[in-house]
Amino acid sequence: MHADLLFVNGHVFTADPAAPRARAVAVRDGRVVAVGDDHDVRDLRGPGTEVVDLAGRLLAPGFQDAHAHPVMGGLERLRCDLSAITDRRGYLDAVAAYAAARPDDEWITGGGWSMDAFPGGTPVKEDLDAIVPDRPVFLPNRDHHSAWVNSAALRAAGITRDTPDPASGRIERDAAGEPTGTLHEGAMTLVEPHLSETSHEDYVEALLVAQAHLHSLGITAWQDAILGDYAGHRDVTSVYLDVAGSGRLTARVRGALWWDRERGAEQIPGLIGRRTAEGGFAAASVKIMLDGVAENFTAALHEPYLDGCGCLTGNRGIGFVDYAELPRYVTVLDAEGFQVHFHAIGDRAVTAALDAVAAARAANGPSGNRHHVAHIQVVRPQDVPRFAEEGVTANMQPFWACHEPQMDELTIPYLGEERAAWQYPFGALHRAGAPLAMGSDWPVSSPDPIWGIHVAVNRARESGTAPFLPGQALDLATALTAYTAGSARVNHLDETGTIAPGMLADLVVLDRDPFAAPVEEIAAARAVLTYVAGRQVYAA
């Protein structure tokens, strides 16, 4: 019984606490059959065995992203993609070039701009009017909580100074009340119905582009955090089913059905009816978005935001669902066997999520549903131990936990010193025994797990930059485990996430062993080979 695939002469990080390191791995029929030293797998080599000489490189479980939007990310890569640009002039040049190359497109769409490139985080319509005066432009920013539009887009949507702010959003205005060209949260929905339709075929292409990109980063599985009509994108469940049914889905995907925040418990029977599975795809979670983001002051806080002078305002952010009713919703979803995937940025939203899970546990008892709270930017110290107590996974997006202009200019001054020190408390959560998982929120930020792990360990993106709250850093092994075994647990993929006999051979080979170099060099590592069930899906 020879192996189909051998990895030898290298370093293996297993994410298995019983045997965390090894030097060789054997794979047969898509599963790991042996883990040990080179001599332990020598007799499994046969005439048809493929041998991968690691040459000192690292073999690890395939990365799993516990919170991503790959179809959205794929669409941005196919459209006016601003994600790699960092300044206003660069954005305008890219939009102008894209529009010139597509003179027949009715709308100019894409996105990925960063708020810190503009004063106050709010770009203006006049900049877009100067380069695209004749067609509407709609460009969500990188976190998809705000959008930059031109005058033609405002006209298409009928947005004027007399248009009231929707309950779940805000229209940026000048001193005279005129819309300036930035729409926050629910205000984006005023424009979205007027966008050019994206076809099913466009969505399929976007998913395949995204899948190839994620495999190139060593990602073998993910949780799609929105399956539903949201932010100009329609429900892509049918897209996943199409790609999975035709054998083109090479990743493993868990989908989170979108909780319509304009409705209540009456939508639960519909969610039950939408639960489905096909091939490597399963839609069996529910995503409840509890608040916005801190940069546009819509993250829900217990105490109000500060103004630019350090004084309290009357704004505590926006709770997108009724927090008083949330425990009832979650109790019913938990009883129906759904995993609940919460979006919670502000401390008030985090508390609401924990309260809801506590109510579900009190009513239903402990479950295996593995509820998790994504983003966890601002967490009150008294809520940190509750993650372990309630069995709630802290779903971290580590790439954000560092000093950057958006943090230093648009967040810290408006939170104040005490709350700013509560941000991204990864170390405290780990010390308190919370289950940990990691994700990227791509296309909000880079989907590269290695970059996320680098920031989780260094609390900085670049060498020489002051670390952000260094006491909240994780060690490399803990961060790697969170991005593999931790996310596999959240994704209910129990036969993946670790390298041990009997486990599925979802694996990644890095071009070096990051454990052998200073932690400041983690980001230099790259994925060079990616396997799903022993089948190579990417080679550099």
C-alpha positions as CSV (number, residue, x, y, z in Angstrom):
1,M,0.0,0.0,0.0
2,H,2.3,2.7,-1.3
3,A,1.6,6.4,-0.8
4,D,0.4,8.6,-3.6
5,L,2.3,11.6,-2.3
6,L,5.2,12.0,0.1
7,F,6.6,15.2,1.6
8,V,10.1,14.7,2.9
9,N,13.2,16.5,4.0
10,G,11.5,19.5,5.5
11,H,9.6,20.9,8.4
12,V,6.0,20.1,9.2
13,F,3.7,22.2,11.4
14,T,0.7,19.9,12.1
15,A,-1.5,22.2,14.3
16,D,-2.1,19.0,16.3
17,P,-1.2,19.7,19.9
18,A,-0.4,16.1,20.5
19,A,2.4,16.2,18.0
20,P,2.9,19.7,16.7
21,R,6.1,19.2,14.6
22,A,7.3,16.6,12.2
23,R,9.6,16.3,9.1
24,A,7.7,14.1,6.7
25,V,4.1,13.3,5.7
26,A,2.6,10.5,3.5
27,V,-0.8,10.8,1.6
28,R,-2.9,8.1,0.1
29,D,-6.4,8.4,-1.5
30,G,-6.6,12.1,-0.4
31,R,-5.9,11.5,3.3
32,V,-2.8,11.6,5.5
33,V,-1.6,8.1,6.3
34,A,1.7,8.8,8.1
35,V,3.4,11.7,9.9
36,G,6.9,11.5,11.3
37,D,10.5,11.6,10.2
38,D,11.8,10.7,6.8
39,H,12.5,7.1,7.8
40,D,8.9,6.7,9.0
41,V,7.5,7.2,5.5
42,R,10.4,5.6,3.5
43,D,8.7,2.2,3.1
44,L,5.6,3.9,1.7
45,R,7.4,5.1,-1.4
46,G,6.5,3.1,-4.5
47,P,7.0,3.4,-8.3
48,G,4.0,5.7,-8.7
49,T,4.6,7.8,-5.6
50,E,5.1,11.6,-6.2
51,V,7.8,12.8,-3.8
52,V,7.9,16.5,-2.9
53,D,11.3,17.4,-1.5
54,L,10.5,20.2,0.9
55,A,14.2,21.1,1.1
56,G,13.8,22.7,4.5
57,R,10.6,24.5,3.6
58,L,7.4,24.3,5.8
59,L,4.4,22.0,5.2
60,A,1.3,23.1,7.1
61,P,-2.5,22.4,7.0
62,G,-4.2,24.5,4.3
63,F,-5.2,27.9,5.5
64,Q,-9.0,28.4,6.1
65,D,-10.5,31.9,6.0
66,A,-13.3,32.1,8.6
67,H,-14.8,35.3,7.2
68,A,-14.5,36.3,3.6
69,H,-16.5,37.6,0.6
70,P,-14.8,35.8,-2.3
71,V,-17.4,36.5,-5.0
72,M,-17.3,40.1,-4.1
73,G,-13.5,40.0,-4.2
74,G,-13.5,38.3,-7.6
75,L,-15.9,40.9,-9.0
76,E,-13.6,43.7,-7.8
77,R,-10.6,42.0,-9.5
78,L,-12.7,41.9,-12.7
79,R,-13.8,45.6,-12.4
80,C,-12.3,48.9,-11.4
81,D,-10.1,47.4,-8.6
82,L,-8.6,50.1,-6.4
83,S,-7.4,47.8,-3.6
84,A,-3.7,48.0,-4.4
85,I,-3.7,51.9,-4.6
86,T,-3.3,54.1,-1.5
87,D,-3.7,57.7,-2.6
88,R,-6.3,60.0,-4.1
89,R,-4.4,60.7,-7.3
90,G,-3.9,57.1,-7.9
91,Y,-7.6,56.3,-7.4
92,L,-8.6,59.0,-9.9
93,D,-6.0,57.9,-12.5
94,A,-7.3,54.3,-12.2
95,V,-11.0,55.2,-12.5
96,A,-10.2,57.4,-15.5
97,A,-8.3,54.6,-17.3
98,Y,-11.0,52.1,-16.5
99,A,-13.8,54.3,-17.8
100,A,-11.8,55.1,-20.9
101,A,-11.3,51.4,-21.6
102,R,-15.0,50.7,-21.2
103,P,-16.9,53.4,-23.1
104,D,-20.1,51.3,-23.4
105,D,-20.5,50.4,-19.7
106,E,-23.6,52.2,-18.4
107,W,-22.1,52.3,-14.8
108,I,-18.5,52.4,-13.6
109,T,-18.3,50.0,-10.7
110,G,-15.6,48.3,-8.6
111,G,-14.1,49.6,-5.4
112,G,-11.5,49.1,-2.7
113,W,-10.5,52.7,-1.8
114,S,-9.2,53.5,1.6
115,M,-10.8,56.2,3.8
116,D,-7.4,57.5,5.0
117,A,-6.7,58.8,1.5
118,F,-9.3,61.6,2.0
119,P,-9.8,64.3,4.5
120,G,-12.2,63.0,7.2
121,G,-12.4,59.7,5.2
122,T,-15.0,61.1,2.8
123,P,-14.1,61.6,-0.9
124,V,-16.2,64.1,-2.9
125,K,-18.2,63.8,-6.1
126,E,-16.4,66.7,-7.8
127,D,-13.3,64.6,-8.2
128,L,-15.2,61.8,-10.0
129,D,-17.3,64.4,-12.0
130,A,-14.0,65.8,-13.5
131,I,-13.0,62.4,-15.0
132,V,-16.4,60.7,-15.5
133,P,-19.0,63.4,-16.1
134,D,-21.4,61.5,-18.3
135,R,-21.9,58.2,-16.6
136,P,-22.8,57.2,-13.0
137,V,-19.9,55.9,-10.8
138,F,-20.4,53.8,-7.7
139,L,-17.3,52.7,-5.8
140,P,-17.6,51.0,-2.4
141,N,-14.6,51.5,-0.1
142,R,-12.4,48.6,1.0
143,D,-14.7,47.7,4.0
144,H,-17.9,48.1,1.9
145,H,-19.5,50.3,4.6
146,S,-19.3,53.5,2.5
147,A,-19.4,54.3,-1.2
148,W,-18.0,57.1,-3.4
149,V,-20.3,58.4,-6.0
150,N,-20.4,61.1,-8.6
151,S,-23.2,63.6,-9.4
152,A,-24.6,61.3,-12.2
153,A,-25.0,58.5,-9.6
154,L,-26.8,60.8,-7.2
155,R,-29.1,62.0,-10.0
156,A,-29.8,58.4,-11.1
157,A,-30.9,57.5,-7.5
158,G,-32.8,60.8,-7.0
159,I,-30.6,61.8,-4.0
160,T,-30.8,65.5,-3.3
161,R,-30.5,67.8,-0.3
162,D,-34.1,66.9,0.6
163,T,-33.5,63.2,0.7
164,P,-33.6,62.1,4.4
165,D,-30.9,59.8,5.8
166,P,-32.1,56.2,6.0
167,A,-32.4,54.8,9.5
168,S,-29.4,52.5,8.9
169,G,-27.1,55.0,7.2
170,R,-26.0,58.5,6.5
171,I,-25.5,60.8,3.4
172,E,-22.4,63.0,3.8
173,R,-23.5,66.6,3.3
174,D,-21.8,70.0,3.1
175,A,-22.8,73.0,5.2
176,A,-25.7,73.8,2.9
177,G,-27.1,70.2,3.2
178,E,-26.0,69.1,-0.3
179,P,-24.8,65.5,-0.7
180,T,-21.0,65.6,-1.1
181,G,-20.5,62.2,-2.8
182,T,-20.0,59.7,0.1
183,L,-22.7,57.4,1.3
184,H,-22.4,55.4,4.5
185,E,-24.0,52.0,5.3
186,G,-27.8,52.0,4.5
187,A,-27.5,55.1,2.3
188,M,-25.7,53.0,-0.3
189,T,-29.0,51.1,-0.8
190,L,-30.5,54.2,-2.3
191,V,-28.2,53.8,-5.3
192,E,-27.8,50.0,-5.5
193,P,-31.2,49.3,-7.2
194,H,-30.1,51.4,-10.1
195,L,-26.8,49.7,-10.8
196,S,-26.3,47.6,-14.0
197,E,-27.3,44.0,-13.5
198,T,-24.6,41.5,-12.9
199,S,-25.4,38.2,-14.7
200,H,-25.1,34.7,-13.2
201,E,-22.2,34.1,-15.6
202,D,-20.4,37.2,-14.3
203,Y,-20.8,35.8,-10.7
204,V,-19.5,32.4,-11.7
205,E,-16.5,34.0,-13.3
206,A,-15.9,36.1,-10.2
207,L,-16.0,33.0,-8.0
208,L,-13.6,31.1,-10.2
209,V,-11.2,34.0,-10.3
210,A,-11.4,34.4,-6.5
211,Q,-10.9,30.6,-5.9
212,A,-7.7,30.6,-8.0
213,H,-6.4,33.7,-6.1
214,L,-7.2,32.2,-2.7
215,H,-5.5,28.8,-3.7
216,S,-2.4,30.8,-4.7
217,L,-2.3,32.0,-1.1
218,G,-2.5,28.5,0.4
219,I,-6.2,28.8,1.2
220,T,-8.2,25.5,0.9
221,A,-11.5,26.5,2.5
222,W,-13.4,29.5,3.6
223,Q,-16.7,30.7,5.1
224,D,-18.5,33.1,2.8
225,A,-19.9,35.6,5.2
226,I,-22.9,36.8,3.1
227,L,-25.2,34.6,1.1
228,G,-28.0,37.1,0.4
229,D,-28.9,40.3,-1.3
230,Y,-26.7,42.9,0.2
231,A,-24.6,46.0,-0.9
232,G,-25.5,45.7,-4.6
233,H,-24.7,42.0,-4.8
234,R,-27.4,39.4,-5.1
235,D,-27.6,36.1,-3.3
236,V,-24.8,33.9,-4.7
237,T,-26.0,30.6,-3.3
238,S,-27.0,29.5,-6.8
239,V,-23.5,30.4,-8.0
240,Y,-21.8,28.1,-5.5
241,L,-24.3,25.3,-6.3
242,D,-23.6,25.7,-10.0
243,V,-19.8,25.6,-9.6
244,A,-19.9,22.8,-7.0
245,G,-22.3,20.8,-9.1
246,S,-20.1,21.1,-12.2
247,G,-17.0,19.9,-10.3
248,R,-15.3,23.3,-10.6
249,L,-15.4,24.1,-6.8
250,T,-12.0,22.8,-5.6
251,A,-12.2,24.6,-2.2
252,R,-14.4,23.7,0.7
253,V,-16.9,26.4,1.5
254,R,-19.3,27.0,4.4
255,G,-21.9,29.7,3.6
256,A,-23.6,32.1,6.0
257,L,-27.1,33.0,5.0
258,W,-27.8,36.7,5.3
259,W,-30.1,37.9,8.1
260,D,-32.3,40.6,6.7
261,R,-31.9,43.3,9.3
262,E,-35.1,45.0,8.2
263,R,-37.1,41.9,9.4
264,G,-37.4,39.8,12.5
265,A,-38.1,36.2,13.5
266,E,-40.6,35.7,10.7
267,Q,-37.7,35.2,8.3
268,I,-36.4,32.1,10.1
269,P,-38.6,29.6,8.2
270,G,-37.2,31.0,5.0
271,L,-33.7,30.5,6.2
272,I,-34.5,26.9,7.1
273,G,-35.7,26.4,3.6
274,R,-32.5,27.8,2.1
275,R,-30.2,25.5,4.0
276,T,-28.5,23.4,1.4
277,A,-25.4,21.5,0.4
278,E,-23.7,20.4,-2.8
279,G,-20.3,18.9,-3.2
280,G,-17.8,20.9,-1.1
281,F,-20.4,23.6,-0.4
282,A,-22.7,23.8,2.5
283,A,-25.0,26.8,3.5
284,A,-25.7,26.1,7.1
285,S,-24.8,29.3,9.0
286,V,-26.7,32.5,9.5
287,K,-24.9,35.9,9.4
288,I,-26.3,38.6,11.6
289,M,-24.7,42.0,11.1
290,L,-25.0,43.9,14.4
291,D,-23.4,47.2,13.7
292,G,-21.2,49.2,11.2
293,V,-17.6,50.2,11.5
294,A,-15.7,52.6,13.7
295,E,-14.2,54.8,10.9
296,N,-17.6,56.2,9.9
297,F,-19.0,56.2,13.5
298,T,-21.6,53.4,12.9
299,A,-20.0,50.7,15.1
300,A,-22.2,50.3,18.1
301,L,-20.6,51.5,21.4
302,H,-21.8,51.5,25.0
303,E,-20.7,55.1,25.4
304,P,-20.8,57.8,22.8
305,Y,-18.0,58.6,20.3
306,L,-15.8,61.6,21.0
307,D,-15.6,64.6,18.6
308,G,-12.5,66.0,17.2
309,C,-11.9,68.0,20.3
310,G,-12.2,65.0,22.7
311,C,-15.7,65.8,23.9
312,L,-18.6,63.3,24.1
313,T,-21.1,63.4,21.2
314,G,-24.6,62.0,21.2
315,N,-23.7,59.2,18.8
316,R,-23.3,55.6,20.0
317,G,-23.3,54.2,16.5
318,I,-26.0,52.1,14.9
319,G,-27.4,48.8,16.0
320,F,-28.6,47.2,12.8
321,V,-31.0,44.8,14.6
322,D,-33.1,45.1,17.7
323,Y,-30.7,44.0,20.5
324,A,-33.6,43.4,22.8
325,E,-35.0,40.8,20.4
326,L,-31.7,39.3,19.4
327,P,-31.6,36.7,22.2
328,R,-34.9,35.3,20.9
329,Y,-33.7,35.2,17.3
330,V,-30.5,33.4,18.3
331,T,-32.3,30.9,20.6
332,V,-34.5,29.8,17.7
333,L,-31.7,29.6,15.2
334,D,-29.6,27.6,17.7
335,A,-32.5,25.2,18.3
336,E,-32.8,24.7,14.5
337,G,-29.1,23.7,14.4
338,F,-27.8,26.9,12.7
339,Q,-24.4,28.3,13.5
340,V,-24.7,32.1,14.0
341,H,-22.0,34.2,12.5
342,F,-22.1,37.7,14.1
343,H,-20.5,40.9,12.7
344,A,-19.6,42.9,15.8
345,I,-17.1,45.8,15.7
346,G,-18.1,48.0,18.6
347,D,-18.2,46.9,22.3
348,R,-22.0,47.3,22.5
349,A,-22.4,44.9,19.5
350,V,-20.0,42.4,21.0
351,T,-21.9,42.4,24.3
352,A,-25.2,41.9,22.4
353,A,-23.8,38.9,20.6
354,L,-22.5,37.3,23.8
355,D,-25.8,38.0,25.6
356,A,-27.7,36.3,22.7
357,V,-25.6,33.2,22.8
358,A,-25.9,33.0,26.6
359,A,-29.7,33.1,26.2
360,A,-29.6,30.4,23.6
361,R,-27.4,28.1,25.9
362,A,-29.7,28.7,28.8
363,A,-32.7,27.8,26.8
364,N,-31.3,24.9,24.6
365,G,-28.2,23.7,26.5
366,P,-24.8,23.5,25.0
367,S,-24.8,22.8,21.3
368,G,-22.3,21.9,18.6
369,N,-23.2,24.9,16.5
370,R,-20.0,26.8,17.1
371,H,-21.3,30.3,17.1
372,H,-18.6,33.0,16.4
373,V,-18.2,36.7,16.5
374,A,-16.2,38.3,13.7
375,H,-14.1,41.4,13.8
376,I,-14.2,42.1,17.6
377,Q,-12.5,45.4,17.3
378,V,-13.6,47.0,20.6
379,V,-14.2,44.6,23.4
380,R,-14.9,45.6,27.0
381,P,-12.4,43.8,29.4
382,Q,-15.4,42.2,31.3
383,D,-16.6,40.6,28.1
384,V,-13.2,39.0,27.2
385,P,-13.7,35.9,29.5
386,R,-17.3,35.4,28.3
387,F,-16.1,34.0,25.0
388,A,-14.7,31.0,26.7
389,E,-17.5,30.8,29.2
390,E,-20.2,30.7,26.4
391,G,-18.1,28.7,24.0
392,V,-18.1,31.5,21.4
393,T,-15.2,31.6,18.9
394,A,-13.4,34.9,18.5
395,N,-13.2,35.2,14.7
396,M,-10.2,37.6,14.3
397,Q,-9.3,39.7,11.2
398,P,-5.7,40.2,12.3
399,F,-4.5,42.4,9.4
400,W,-6.3,45.3,11.0
401,A,-4.6,45.2,14.4
402,C,-1.9,47.7,13.7
403,H,-1.1,51.4,13.4
404,E,-2.1,52.7,10.0
405,P,-3.5,56.1,9.0
406,Q,-7.1,54.9,9.2
407,M,-6.5,53.7,12.8
408,D,-4.6,56.7,14.0
409,E,-6.6,59.4,12.3
410,L,-10.2,58.1,12.1
411,T,-10.5,55.7,15.0
412,I,-8.3,56.3,18.1
413,P,-9.1,60.0,18.5
414,Y,-12.9,59.3,18.4
415,L,-12.8,56.3,20.8
416,G,-10.6,57.9,23.4
417,E,-7.6,56.5,25.3
418,E,-9.4,53.9,27.4
419,R,-11.5,52.4,24.6
420,A,-8.7,52.6,22.1
421,A,-6.7,50.2,24.4
422,W,-9.5,47.6,24.2
423,Q,-9.0,47.1,20.5
424,Y,-8.3,43.6,19.0
425,P,-7.6,41.9,22.3
426,F,-6.3,38.7,20.7
427,G,-3.7,38.0,23.4
428,A,-6.3,38.5,26.2
429,L,-8.8,36.3,24.5
430,H,-6.2,33.5,24.1
431,R,-5.1,33.8,27.7
432,A,-8.7,33.6,28.8
433,G,-9.2,30.3,26.9
434,A,-11.4,31.6,24.0
435,P,-11.5,29.5,20.9
436,L,-9.7,31.4,18.1
437,A,-10.2,31.5,14.4
438,M,-8.9,33.9,11.7
439,G,-10.1,35.4,8.5
440,S,-9.5,38.3,6.2
441,D,-12.8,39.9,5.3
442,W,-11.5,40.0,1.8
443,P,-11.9,42.2,-0.3
444,V,-12.0,44.6,2.8
445,S,-8.3,43.8,3.2
446,S,-5.7,41.4,1.8
447,P,-6.8,37.8,1.8
448,D,-3.1,36.6,2.4
449,P,-3.1,34.6,5.6
450,I,0.6,35.0,6.0
451,W,0.2,38.8,6.1
452,G,-2.6,38.3,8.7
453,I,-0.4,36.0,10.8
454,H,2.5,38.5,10.6
455,V,0.3,41.3,12.0
456,A,-1.2,39.0,14.7
457,V,2.4,38.2,15.9
458,N,4.0,41.6,15.4
459,R,1.0,43.9,15.8
460,A,2.6,45.9,12.9
461,R,2.7,45.5,9.2
462,E,6.2,46.9,8.5
463,S,9.5,46.5,10.3
464,G,10.4,49.5,12.4
465,T,6.7,50.5,12.9
466,A,5.6,50.9,16.5
467,P,3.5,47.8,17.5
468,F,-0.1,48.4,18.3
469,L,-0.9,47.3,21.8
470,P,1.9,44.7,21.8
471,G,0.5,43.0,24.9
472,Q,-2.2,41.6,22.6
473,A,0.2,39.9,20.2
474,L,0.0,36.1,19.6
475,D,2.9,33.8,19.2
476,L,3.4,32.3,15.7
477,A,2.2,28.8,16.6
478,T,-1.0,30.1,18.1
479,A,-1.7,32.4,15.1
480,L,-1.0,29.5,12.6
481,T,-3.3,27.2,14.6
482,A,-6.1,29.8,14.5
483,Y,-5.8,30.2,10.7
484,T,-5.9,26.4,10.2
485,A,-7.4,24.2,13.0
486,G,-9.3,27.1,14.5
487,S,-11.0,28.2,11.3
488,A,-11.6,24.5,10.3
489,R,-13.5,24.1,13.5
490,V,-15.6,27.2,12.8
491,N,-16.2,25.9,9.3
492,H,-17.4,22.5,10.6
493,L,-14.7,20.9,8.6
494,D,-13.6,18.5,11.3
495,E,-11.5,16.3,8.9
496,T,-9.3,19.2,8.0
497,G,-7.2,21.8,9.8
498,T,-4.5,19.5,11.2
499,I,-2.0,17.1,9.8
500,A,-2.6,13.7,11.4
501,P,-3.3,10.2,10.1
502,G,-6.8,9.9,8.8
503,M,-7.2,13.6,8.2
504,L,-7.9,15.0,4.7
505,A,-4.8,16.1,2.9
506,D,-5.6,19.8,2.6
507,L,-2.1,21.2,2.7
508,V,0.1,24.2,1.9
509,V,3.9,24.3,1.3
510,L,5.5,27.6,2.2
511,D,8.8,28.7,0.5
512,R,10.5,28.8,3.9
513,D,10.0,27.8,7.6
514,P,8.9,31.0,9.3
515,F,9.8,29.4,12.7
516,A,13.4,29.5,11.7
517,A,13.6,33.3,11.2
518,P,12.9,36.4,13.3
519,V,9.1,37.1,13.6
520,E,9.6,40.4,11.8
521,E,10.2,38.3,8.6
522,I,7.0,36.2,8.7
523,A,5.5,38.3,5.9
524,A,8.3,37.4,3.5
525,A,7.0,33.8,3.3
526,R,4.9,32.7,0.3
527,A,2.7,29.7,-0.5
528,V,4.3,27.7,-3.3
529,L,2.1,24.6,-3.4
530,T,-1.6,24.1,-2.3
531,Y,-3.4,20.7,-2.1
532,V,-7.0,19.8,-1.5
533,A,-7.5,16.1,-0.6
534,G,-4.1,15.4,-1.9
535,R,-4.8,17.0,-5.3
536,Q,-2.6,20.0,-6.3
537,V,-4.7,23.1,-6.9
538,Y,-1.9,25.6,-7.1
539,A,1.8,25.6,-7.9
540,A,3.9,28.8,-8.0
